[in-house]
Amino acid sequence: MNNFSEPYRARRYLAFVSMFGTTLIHKRNPYTIGCWSMAFPGFGHLLLNKYIRGYLLVLWEIFINQKIHLNLAIIYSFNGKFQAARDVLDPRFMSLYIPVYLFAIWDSYRTTVDLNKVQVLAHRENARFSEFTIGALEVNYLDKRKPWISVIWSMGIPSIGQLYLHRIVLATFILLSTIVLVYESRIILAIHYLILGDIGSSAKAVDAQWLLYFPSFYFFSLYDAYVSTVENNKLFDHALRSHLVRSYQPPGVTLTIGSKVD
């Protein structure tokens, strides 16, 4: 239930502002969401703010990928070592991977189509929602922010862009995931040897199975930070416009740009 007190309970809300973040509904391209789920199961759901389902799919992908060594098989295939790719795969878990992978793509696409319809209905209903929340732990409010700043921070460390947008839970999840991937892949040690010019030691230090997760997490963090900032700004404009109409525009009067009021 929305945290704004009003004389009736609206059927649909455009957003929910809590101490841990702002959850909002906006139009998305179903194919874009489906492609993110194809890149990494769970990412499409995280973009839809379906956090519990997204977290479970991301954790499942990492668990089952480690069991079947899929990333290593992909690397061997790209290098033309098809026999090595077949040898490294564990067939005992392949039948568990494929159905969940296809479900993540299908469900994120289907959910996007449904939420786009819900967004149209919620926009028409234009129900009031809280734009400010304060508690013992945090303060959160709608505000205009710069998309490029969120991207720059995410380029430094994935999750900082989400933290800039006050998406506490998602930022924590991405940060913890990044720490695990950096540690297990030993990418920092590989970069250290690479800077010293020791390419051989750099190649030996890195764990390719874990390293292949990192690009997906990194670019997802950049994309999500940018899109979320843009949509939060749109939500702020919509909330301000609705407030001005309710508070200052006489009932039954429609004002357009350039019109004059006596």
VENJOPE-V463813 format. One record per helix or strand of 3 or more residues. SS is the DSSP state (helix for helix, strand for strand). FROM is the first residue (numbers start at 1). TO is the last residue. Records with the same first field share a line. If there is no record, write none. Layout:
SS: FROM-TO ; FROM-TO
This chain:
strand: 15-18 ; 21-24 ; 132-134 ; 139-141
helix: 30-39 ; 43-47 ; 51-68 ; 70-78 ; 82-88 ; 94-125 ; 147-156 ; 160-164 ; 168-185 ; 187-195 ; 199-205 ; 208-248
